[in-house]
Amino acid sequence: MLGAAEVIRTAGYANATLNDIGAASGVTKGALYFHFDSKEEIARALIEEQHRVTREAAAEILELELTPVEHMLRLCMDLAERLTSDPIVRAGIRLTTDSSTFDTPLLDPYRDWMASFEELARRAEAVGETNGLISPEVFARTLIPSYTGVQLVSETFTGRADLIDRIHDLWRVLLTAIIPAEQLAAKLALADEVFTVKPARRRKRA
Amino acid sequence: MLGAAEVIRTAGYANATLNDIGAASGVTKGALYFHFDSKEEIARALIEEQHRVTREAAAEILELELTPVEHMLRLCMDLAERLTSDPIVRAGIRLTTDSSTFDTPLLDPYRDWMASFEELARRAEAVGETNGLISPEVFARTLIPSYTGVQLVSETFTGRADLIDRIHDLWRVLLTAIIPAEQLAAKLALADEVFTVKPARRRKRA
């Protein structure tokens, strides 16, 4: 799976050949076909794996005792970190956003994230963490596409080197829209903390 | 150019063949090669044409006597309308966002739009139309990628049928972030007006 991820991430789905994927995975084209019927099946398996990995990580974050807004910030940071470091996630997201990947576009990953963030926005409103000016539905169906675009443009400009900073910018705008005026400074400070890559944490992971 | 636009818009760049483009344009592959050295050259010509068309339309809108925020709203609506109706613009934007299109990504269209909106946000702040909470730079480099993502997800879900509504949603969030509280209701009402497709106008154009 890692070999396929690497080939698709760098070459794109349309340009990736089964020979390249086989070579990168250390197997022959025949062995690949033993497991997968087509390139499309490999791609769909990759997206499923990426979605599984990110949803599992999301479930862990959602178990932490945090406010709904903090949950949203940490989910976005976690995905941004995976998008810069995890080859399966990088390839899976590229396959999802590339419009030439499949004849039938994949909608479930978008729908899952929109539903999760709509629910979090609803909870945030219920506990008075947001100002009620933007409906949870409008918020979620704006945030997920905006995040998609921010990662796409960051990939185009810097290969995602500036992704965390650009997602931080997006959240500066979002927080200013949804947080009650008297709580805004504290929430912007929280975002500063969440969207900072901690050197100590990086070392521990390496 | 229209034939090439149609083939690339529907099949995507990687899947589009010179034979298909020739057939859709009513010319032979030989005739195509007389004008263009490669498929990449056709694609780059299409993007240039799309960028020229949209920048010309933008220049016309910027000549209207409007406030900077109204200029921004009308620019976004104009592009949304072109993205749903103009085959050159549809194909050009698809080529720009498809990550598998070129080895060297095209950054100038993004840069041009970011610079225009940063300047407009700066003017809006200077005339007191915005609250000064978001810097013009952060605003522009969030808006353009967010718009990119919103149109991409709208294309994926509805073939851009809901694009104007989703751009309207995006602006509900943006206005709530940047407009002074006492001017917000009026600006949201203005957005309602700008992002409404007027049936009379549609008939006149048809």
Interface residues (C-beta under 8 A of the other chain):
Chain A: A11 G12 Y13 A14 N15 R94 T97 D98 S99 S100 P105 L107 Y110 L133 I134 V138 F139 R141 T142 I144 P145 S146 Y147 T148 G149 V150 L152 V153 S154 E155 T156 F157 R166 D169 L170 R172 V173 L174 T176 A177 I178 A181 L184
Chain B: A11 G12 Y13 A14 N15 R94 T97 D98 S99 S100 P105 L107 Y110 L133 I134 V138 F139 R141 T142 I144 P145 S146 Y147 T148 G149 V150 L152 V153 S154 E155 T156 F157 R166 D169 L170 R172 V173 L174 T176 A177 I178 A181 L184
